[in-house]
Amino acid sequence: MVEATDVFRQLSFLLLIAVASHFLIKRFRQPTIIGEIAIGIVMGTTVAGFLLNRDNPACFPVAAQGCPAVFDQEIIAIFAALGSIFLLFLIGIESDFRELYTRRNLLVATGGVVFPWIAGFLLALYGIPDAYVPDPANRVPFAVFIGAILVATSTAIAAAILLEMGLLQTRVAKVIMGAAVIDDILGFLVLSIAIGTSRGSVDIWNLIVLVGTATVFILVGAWVGARYFGKLVTRVQATGGRLGLPFGGFMVAIAITFLYAAIAETIGLSAIIGAFVAGTMFAATPLKEDLRRGAERLGTIFTPAFFISMGLLVNFWTLNASLLLFGVILTVIAFFTKVLGCALPAKLYGMSRDEALSVGYGMTPRGEVGLIVAQTAFLGGIINTDLFSLIVIVLIVVSVMPAPFLKHYLARIRRTQPATLEAVGPTPGGGSP
């Protein structure tokens, strides 16, 4: 049984080291999630676990139940679950379908999903030794998850670079951000399929039912929420404001988010999908900024726990030469399939070479959503500790690598094509400009 004092002590320590990691990593101009994952690696089996348990064969190199550890895994798991919920709610609330759905964005996002998923699926199906596959006789669910891990794009990393360069409202930025959001939606569908296949639903009919269920939940859930729940939250907020209760609407919005997360879990999807859908329903409401600020404050407390928990699960001591070779191959595939998958449709749809490459590099960082998919696969027993550790490292690498390339091509566009940096919104009817 977890003691309350343990919760308070570990949350206090977790927040302090998270802040320390933020200050340190910002000196290198990298996303804060990289620092949080690095802190987790240091506090987990790789460093702290080695120092605490190196003389105990039962606890090293793989930590067992009851072995000394810096963090209680049960406590961290609860914090991490809440962190992932608030993180996906924030991504959803920035995803107004009416502004982001254009033909160009859809094509770019589709290319960014199809290329990496097929390449990752084939590599996992034929290129990973049986020793690293939990069930070598049934590789399909395993391969589906490996492909799914490579699909999603991190909007946070690309947005930080665009914001830093003052280009967040430009045409290139709108394509990157719009396609990234659609990419995540498609990625959640792929994740839903992966979860279904891991539970034995691999025949065509069950696959159709699974995709249909995920699609209906995402589209209908967002529509019902925007039409009814959005109005409900707005009304509660207005009434509460008159009565001196300024946070009533926010509390109802978070309650609906947890409800959607529970429904998603019940129908066989992931709670994070429900949280994302809940966020989208408030994207077009007058309370969007208030809800975003409130969720950011909650996320500030709990989201670092999610990324630190990723690092805690990494164990460098279990890696070997053959697995590292696979990691190099996976990194190359993750990087180039995303760049090509997004840049080619952008170029075919009328963007210049520099613009198309900016879109490709802007879509390449995987970041938070890829880590969520990896954690889902790990907790579901689809990938083992060795492979999970390697995948987290690969996702970190492909999240950091594109930044200098994106900055380079954006700077080229600013010098050679200043007219293309004019902000351009979607045309009426959802078409691309």
Secondary structure by P-SEA (a helix, b strand, c coil): cccaaaaaaaaaaaaaaaaaaaaaaaaacccaaaaaaaaaaaacccccccccccccccccccccccccccccaaaaaaaaaaaaaaaaaaaaaaccccccccaaaaaaaaaacaaaaaaaaaaaacccccccccccccaaaaaaaaaaaaccccaaaaaaaaaaacccccaaaaaaaaaaaaaaaaaaaaaaaaaaaaaccccaaaaaaaaaaaaaaaaaaaaaaaacaaaaaaaaaaaaaaaccccaaaaaaaaaaaaaaaaaaaacccaaaaaaaaaaaaccccaaaaaaaaaaaaaaccaaaaaaaaaaacccccccaaaaaaaaaaaaaacaaaaaacaaaaaaacccaaaaaaaaaaacccccaaaaaaaaaaaaccccaaaaaaaaaaaaaaaaaaaaaaaaaaaaaaccccccccccccccccccc
